[in-house]
Every structure is written in C-alpha cells, then in structure tokens.
Amino acid sequence: MQFVMSRDMPTTRAELNALPVDEQVMFVEFAQQMESLGILVAEDYLSLDLVDKTLGSFVSTSWQKYQAMVMNIREKSRSRSCRNTFNGSRNASRNDCRRHRADVL
C-alpha cells in the first residue's frame, strides 16, 4: 500500500520498464492483486461492501494511479485479446482463448 500511495505511477510500458526491477515487480504484483480482487467481486465471490469496509477508498485511489498505465497496456494489446477476437463474448470457451493465445504467440 505504501508503494502505491507514496509515488507517481508510470503511464506507459516504457516508463514501467525504466523503473528498477524491484519496483517493476511491485507494480505488477499489486496490479495482479487488484485484478484478482475485481474478478472476485465481479463473479460474486466477494461482496463489494466487504471490500469497501476493509479497504475503503484505497481501491479507487489506487485505480486512479494505475488507470493510465492499465488502459495504455489494454489498448496496445487489444488486437491480441481473446475477448476482442470473440467479439467481446464472455462465452468464449477456455479452449477458444488458449487456441487464440497460441496463435498470437
């Protein structure tokens, strides 16, 4: 939490890559943790109310700091994303996505 609150975040992958490796790792790990939290809420495994009670405004403040970087990465990788390939369908099977990733990579 201190890492996120005490500094400016990179807004592009180039800025992220310019950071020392240990800071890149902290940035990515935190982003993954927040993404996991979002998935748990979106899939109703965790209530938004509980997140609000335990983390409060930290979630929205963190998103404000991470948003430019996340949106930049999503935009740059849009053509490679499974959902984009399957027209935004949440019903794309895991095998469809795996095949797509294998084709892209």
PyMOL commands that set and color helices and strands:
alter all, ss='L'
color gray80, all
select helices_A, chain A and resi 2-5+13-18+21-42+48-55+58-80+82-85+94-104
alter helices_A, ss='H'
color red, helices_A
deselect
rebuild
show_as cartoon
